[in-house]
C-alpha cells in the first residue's frame, strides 16, 4: 500500500489535472464576476441618468434595472457597492472584504472592482 503513495506517473498526472481544474474554477469565478460587475455598473449609470443620483444599494436596481441582484462569483452573495466612492466590487479570491479599495501589489483578478466615472451634472 505504501507504494501507492509514492510519486508515480498516474499520481503526477492526477495532481497536474487537479491544479488545472482549480485554476479553471478561479478563472470561471473571475469571468462571471466581471460580467456581473459590468451589468451592475451599467444599471447604476441608467439609474443615475433617470433619477439624478446613485442608488442606495445594488438591490435598489431590481427589478427596474436588473432582473436579479448581481452575484459575486467568488462568494455567491451579491456584489458590493461603495456609493460614496462609486465602486462596484467583489470580495475576490482571498474571500476578504477590503471595501473595494485598490491594494498595492494586488491584481485586478484577485480583488475585482469597477470604478464608476464621476456623475456628470445634467
C-alpha positions in Angstrom: 0.0 0.0 0.0 2.9 2.4 0.7 3.9 2.1 -3.0 0.6 3.7 -4.0 1.5 6.9 -2.1 4.9 7.3 -3.8 5.1 9.7 -6.8 4.3 7.8 -10.0 3.2 8.7 -13.5 -0.5 8.4 -12.7 -0.3 10.3 -9.5 1.7 13.1 -11.1 -0.9 13.4 -13.9 -3.7 13.5 -11.3 -2.0 16.3 -9.4 -1.5 18.2 -12.6 -5.1 17.8 -13.7 -6.3 18.9 -10.3 -4.2 22.0 -10.5 -5.6 22.8 -13.9 -9.1 22.2 -12.7 -8.6 24.5 -9.7 -7.2 27.3 -12.0 -10.1 26.8 -14.3 -12.5 27.3 -11.4 -10.8 30.6 -10.3 -10.8 31.8 -14.0 -14.5 31.0 -14.2 -15.2 33.0 -11.0 -13.2 35.9 -12.3 -15.1 35.9 -15.7 -18.6 35.5 -14.0 -17.7 38.3 -11.6 -16.6 40.7 -14.3 -19.8 40.1 -16.3 -21.9 40.8 -13.2 -19.9 43.9 -12.3 -20.4 45.2 -15.9 -24.2 44.5 -15.5 -24.2 46.3 -12.2 -22.2 49.3 -13.5 -24.5 49.8 -16.5 -27.6 49.6 -14.3 -26.1 52.1 -11.8 -25.5 54.5 -14.7 -29.0 54.1 -16.0 -30.4 54.6 -12.5 -28.3 57.8 -12.2 -29.4 59.1 -15.6 -33.1 58.5 -14.7 -33.0 59.7 -11.1 -30.1 62.1 -10.8 -28.1 60.2 -8.3 -26.6 56.8 -7.4 -28.8 54.1 -5.9 -28.5 53.4 -2.2 -27.5 49.8 -3.0 -27.4 47.4 -5.8 -30.6 45.8 -4.5 -32.4 49.0 -5.4 -31.7 48.3 -9.1 -34.0 45.2 -9.0 -36.4 44.9 -10.8 -36.4 48.2 -12.7 -32.9 48.0 -14.0 -31.8 44.4 -13.3 -33.8 41.2 -13.3 -31.8 40.0 -10.3 -29.1 41.2 -7.9 -25.6 40.9 -9.4 -23.8 38.0 -7.9 -20.1 37.8 -6.8 -18.7 34.7 -8.4 -16.3 34.3 -5.6 -18.8 34.3 -2.7 -22.1 33.6 -4.3 -23.5 36.6 -2.5 -24.5 40.0 -4.0 -21.7 42.2 -5.3 -20.8 45.1 -3.0 -21.3 48.8 -3.8 -19.5 51.6 -2.1 -21.8 54.5 -3.1 -19.6 57.4 -1.9 -16.5 56.1 -3.7 -18.6 54.9 -6.7 -17.1 51.4 -6.8 -18.8 48.1 -7.5 -16.6 45.3 -6.2 -16.1 41.7 -5.3 -14.5 40.1 -2.3 -12.2 38.3 -4.7 -10.3 35.1 -4.4 -9.0 35.8 -0.9 -12.6 36.0 0.4 -11.7 39.1 2.4 -13.9 42.2 2.0 -11.4 45.0 1.6 -14.1 47.6 0.8 -13.3 47.7 -2.9 -10.0 49.6 -2.3 -7.1 49.2 -4.6 -4.5 47.3 -2.7 -0.9 48.0 -3.6 0.7 45.0 -5.3 -2.7 43.2 -5.8 -4.0 42.2 -9.1 -7.4 43.0 -10.6 -8.1 39.3 -10.8 -7.7 38.9 -7.0 -9.6 42.0 -6.0 -12.1 42.7 -8.8 -13.6 46.2 -8.8 -15.3 48.5 -11.2 -14.8 52.2 -10.5 -17.6 54.3 -12.0 -16.7 57.6 -13.6 -17.9 60.7 -11.8 -21.5 61.6 -12.3 -21.8 64.4 -14.8 -24.1 67.3 -14.0 -27.2 67.4 -16.2 
